[in-house]
Every structure is written in C-alpha cells, then in structure tokens.
C-alpha cells in the first residue's frame, strides 16, 4: 500500500497520481485558536477545509474514468474535548 502526502499547491500544480485506490482528506485548521481574531480564523478554516476538498474533487474529476480512485473520503472537525 502506498501512502502519499501532498499540499494543496502540489495538487493544483501536478494533480493526483492516477494509480491511487483511495484519497483520504484530513486537512483542516483547528476551530479554536485564542491567538487568532475570528475574521482571520474563519477565512483560514474555510480555505483549509472547503477549498482543499474542492481542489481534490477537481483533480479527481480531471482523471480519466478508469484511473479515478474508488474512494474519496474527507473528514474535518475531528477533535478531542476534555471537560
């Protein structure tokens, strides 16, 4: 099994390899950062989650049907909260 880590810029510039069986997107900025102002944090969250997922979807759509991965999973906002 091959594992590949790529940045959003890598995917925009080079696309995704055609021999992947699955794409798993776990990208996303954390929701709570007391050092950041909300308007900046909101933009960062949007970019890191929504635009990254959109970039992957476009890259997958650009592949020929026979080379597309069978699975595309995207997950964000997973965290551990300790009371």
Secondary structure, 3 states (H helix, E strand, C coil): CCCCCCCHHHHHHHCCCCCCCEEEECCCCCCCCCCCCHHHHHHHHHHHHHHHHHHHHHHHHCCCHHHCCCEEEECCCCCCCCC
